Amino acid sequence: MLRVLGVTIPGLEDFLCEEIRELIGATPAKVAPGKIEFLASPEDVILMNYMSRTATRFLVVLFRGIIDPMNLENIKKAALEVDWPTLFHYESLFAVRAERTGNHEFTSVEVAATIGEAIVERFLADTGNRIRANLRRPDVLVRAYVTGNLLIIGLDTSGESLHRRGYRIFNHRTSLNPIIAYSLVKLSKWLDTLRKDPEVPLIDPMCGGGTIPIEAVLATQKVPPGKWRRYYPVEHIHLFSGVRQEEVMSWADSFILRDLNPCVVCMDISPKSIAGAKLNADSAGVKMKFLLGDASKLGEYFNRIGAVVTDPPFELRMGRNRRLSEVFRGMSESLQERLELRFSAISAGPALPKLMNAMRVLKLVYNRRILYGGVEARLLAYERRNTKQESCEG
Ligand SMILES: C[S@@+](CC[C@H](N)C(=O)[O-])C[C@H]1O[C@@H](n2cnc3c(N)ncnc32)[C@H](O)[C@@H]1O
């Protein structure tokens, strides 16, 4: 078994833990913000790379421990302890990338260079051969994370970040990370309800390029998010010799249910967004309904309001939207009247208090802070208030 590090957006660790449990039955533990660790076979690592909707990458852990954060020498000592020559061949080209969070007297570039030196020294000492680095096109990518006084060194198994799904051909100017889109869908309870009620709709009334509705349909159909890449850079890592990536992926493909077409609605006030969402949905091979409309009049468009999952403007990059409070209020009125499941949304910036204020008519059931592209954002979920019960409790 390998010690594996799963990396995700800080704040979404429990979504990734649950997914790992469901996919391979492992019991992960959180080891740092956005990082969980668990045991898995090499085949399972490929499977998770192919199937995970909530991870950005997976690493084989080579070192995890507490270091003196002021001293690069300790990082070198930790890296020298790793038995590098048993992990890959000296003719493989390698690179080290490091990320650092906290106060240190060194930079992440220095961390990477120090670990690189240790790898070269260890190969020379053990095999008499000099391994070469290639920072642009390495065969083996070593990653290091320094978080306060915690050092993690691992072998990357994912390559390009797994949130880059590959179906997106129209890039909305504020497109949402698909990991968050899927997490919001999970939060809405729609996926669980579909089994009992296949007609229950999921509506994204501010869908932009359609990331949330597309992730919702792909999850229902069990289409692996790695469908558009089908390769993970592990062939130079000895631990993976004998693993047939194609076979693992074909096995995962055998569960795809492309004929399942749930009721998913992609709505936006902008014709350009709707046109772009159509392009993305076609590229992902999913069917859904498209509607040009105003979210403030949500109730006027639909017979049923099942789950509403959305990513409204944050008013950060695109500036103020004068109608936003009114739009949120209009939405919340329809939701309080007719919402069947949950309303889940991401918000940040000046839009966040406006959204929370308007949604006060509903019951807040989830409020999680996440770090999204350097911005502190919130994942929120609301349900209708049970007015009778609440007035009794008075
Ligand atoms: C942050 S973007 C959504 C991005 C989308 N999640 C994606 O991944 O591409 C917000 C969207 O809300 C839409 N919008 C703003 N006001 C609206 C309104 N009153 N009704 C419907 N859509 C609205 C904008 O046109 C924009 O496409």
The ligand as an SDF file (V2000), in Angstrom:
LIG
                    3D

 27 29  0  0  0  0  0  0  0  0999 V2000
  -20.1170   34.2590  -11.6850 C   0  0  0  0  0  0  0  0  0  0  0  0
  -21.0020   34.1040  -13.1330 S   0  0  0  0  0  0  0  0  0  0  0  0
  -21.3780   32.4000  -13.2220 C   0  0  0  0  0  0  0  0  0  0  0  0
  -20.2130   31.6070  -13.7760 C   0  0  0  0  0  0  0  0  0  0  0  0
  -20.5190   30.1510  -13.9470 C   0  0  0  0  0  0  0  0  0  0  0  0
  -20.7060   29.4790  -12.6770 N   0  0  0  0  0  0  0  0  0  0  0  0
  -19.4310   29.4600  -14.7620 C   0  0  0  0  0  0  0  0  0  0  0  0
  -18.7440   28.5650  -14.2300 O   0  0  0  0  0  0  0  0  0  0  0  0
  -19.2220   29.8240  -15.9120 O   0  0  0  0  0  0  0  0  0  0  0  0
  -22.5230   34.8610  -12.7420 C   0  0  0  0  0  0  0  0  0  0  0  0
  -23.5600   34.8790  -13.8650 C   0  0  0  0  0  0  0  0  0  0  0  0
  -24.7390   35.4870  -13.3550 O   0  0  0  0  0  0  0  0  0  0  0  0
  -25.4180   36.0670  -14.4470 C   0  0  0  0  0  0  0  0  0  0  0  0
  -26.4370   37.0000  -13.9280 N   0  0  0  0  0  0  0  0  0  0  0  0
  -26.2540   38.2020  -13.3300 C   0  0  0  0  0  0  0  0  0  0  0  0
  -27.4570   38.7280  -12.9890 N   0  0  0  0  0  0  0  0  0  0  0  0
  -28.4070   37.8280  -13.3650 C   0  0  0  0  0  0  0  0  0  0  0  0
  -29.8250   37.7890  -13.2700 C   0  0  0  0  0  0  0  0  0  0  0  0
  -30.5310   38.7980  -12.7350 N   0  0  0  0  0  0  0  0  0  0  0  0
  -30.4710   36.6980  -13.7530 N   0  0  0  0  0  0  0  0  0  0  0  0
  -29.7940   35.6760  -14.3110 C   0  0  0  0  0  0  0  0  0  0  0  0
  -28.4460   35.6710  -14.4490 N   0  0  0  0  0  0  0  0  0  0  0  0
  -27.7600   36.7270  -13.9660 C   0  0  0  0  0  0  0  0  0  0  0  0
  -24.3030   36.7320  -15.2240 C   0  0  0  0  0  0  0  0  0  0  0  0
  -24.7130   36.9370  -16.5660 O   0  0  0  0  0  0  0  0  0  0  0  0
  -23.1770   35.6820  -15.0920 C   0  0  0  0  0  0  0  0  0  0  0  0
  -23.1540   34.8460  -16.2240 O   0  0  0  0  0  0  0  0  0  0  0  0
  1  2  1  0
  2  3  1  0
  2 10  1  0
  3  4  1  0
  4  5  1  0
  5  6  1  0
  5  7  1  0
  7  8  2  0
  7  9  1  0
 10 11  1  0
 11 12  1  0
 11 26  1  0
 12 13  1  0
 13 14  1  0
 13 24  1  0
 14 15  1  0
 14 23  1  0
 15 16  2  0
 16 17  1  0
 17 18  1  0
 17 23  2  0
 18 19  1  0
 18 20  2  0
 20 21  1  0
 21 22  2  0
 22 23  1  0
 24 25  1  0
 24 26  1  0
 26 27  1  0
M  CHG  2   2   1   9  -1
M  END
$$$$
